[in-house]
Amino acid sequence: MLVKENAEINARDDQGDTALNAATDHNHPALASWLLTKGVDFDVRGEDDSRALFKAIHNGSGPMVKLLLAKGADINKPRDDNGFTLLSAAIHEGRTDMVE
């Protein structure tokens, strides 16, 4: 309903997060998938400077990671301006399942 009424799909809330970042952070793959069909930008950084793919890895959400990669998220794009990669993030978080 909100998107049909022209709600900005990439808008940020008062914490700097987008709808996709929130859907990823709270592990709602169906909502994330729907947002991606509406053209949401999955490379927008959230409040903690993280993109949706990093949030999915951090939360250990394999289905969300697979969804974002299938939709074209760049696994080699640095997590932040310091060059922290998604692979190094998965290792740092102890997410062996994500590393493999």
C-alpha positions in Angstrom: 0.0 0.0 0.0 2.7 2.5 0.9 4.8 1.9 -2.2 1.7 2.1 -4.3 1.2 5.6 -2.8 4.7 6.6 -4.0 6.6 6.0 -0.7 10.3 6.3 -1.6 11.6 2.8 -1.6 15.2 3.8 -0.9 14.3 6.4 1.8 16.3 6.3 5.1 14.7 6.3 8.5 16.0 8.4 11.4 18.7 5.8 12.0 19.9 5.9 8.4 18.5 2.5 7.4 16.6 1.7 4.3 13.6 -0.7 4.1 16.0 -3.4 2.6 18.5 -2.9 5.4 15.7 -3.3 7.9 14.3 -6.4 6.1 17.8 -7.9 6.0 18.6 -7.0 9.6 15.4 -8.6 10.9 15.7 -11.6 8.5 12.6 -11.2 6.3 13.7 -12.7 3.0 10.2 -12.6 1.5 10.0 -8.9 2.1 13.6 -8.3 0.9 12.7 -10.3 -2.3 9.7 -8.1 -2.9 11.6 -4.9 -2.4 14.2 -6.1 -4.9 11.5 -6.6 -7.5 10.6 -3.0 -7.0 14.1 -1.7 -7.7 15.4 -1.1 -4.3 19.2 -0.3 -4.2 20.9 -3.1 -2.3 24.2 -1.2 -2.1 22.9 1.6 0.1 24.8 1.6 3.4 22.8 1.5 6.6 23.3 3.2 10.0 26.4 1.2 10.8 27.9 1.7 7.3 26.9 -1.8 6.3 25.2 -2.9 3.1 22.4 -5.5 3.2 24.7 -8.4 2.2 26.9 -7.7 5.2 23.9 -7.6 7.5 22.8 -11.0 6.1 26.3 -12.5 6.7 26.5 -11.0 10.1 23.1 -12.5 11.1 24.0 -15.9 9.6 21.1 -15.8 7.2 22.0 -18.2 4.4 18.7 -17.7 2.6 19.1 -13.9 2.7 22.7 -14.1 1.5 21.7 -16.4 -1.4 18.8 -14.1 -2.3 21.0 -11.0 -2.4 23.7 -12.7 -4.4 21.1 -14.1 -6.9 19.8 -10.5 -7.4 23.3 -9.2 -8.2 24.8 -8.0 -4.9 28.6 -7.6 -5.3 30.3 -10.0 -2.9 33.7 -8.4 -3.6 32.5 -4.8 -2.8 34.1 -3.7 0.5 31.8 -3.5 3.5 33.0 0.0 4.3 35.5 2.7 3.4 38.3 0.9 5.3 38.2 -1.9 2.8 36.7 -4.5 5.2 35.5 -7.3 2.9 32.5 -9.6 3.2 34.8 -12.6 3.3 36.9 -11.1 6.2 33.6 -10.2 7.9 32.3 -13.7 7.7 35.6 -15.1 9.1 35.7 -12.5 11.8 32.1 -13.4 12.8 33.0 -17.1 12.8 30.4 -17.8 10.1 32.0 -20.9 8.7 28.9 -21.7 6.8 29.1 -18.3 5.0 32.8 -18.7 4.2 32.3 -22.0 2.5 
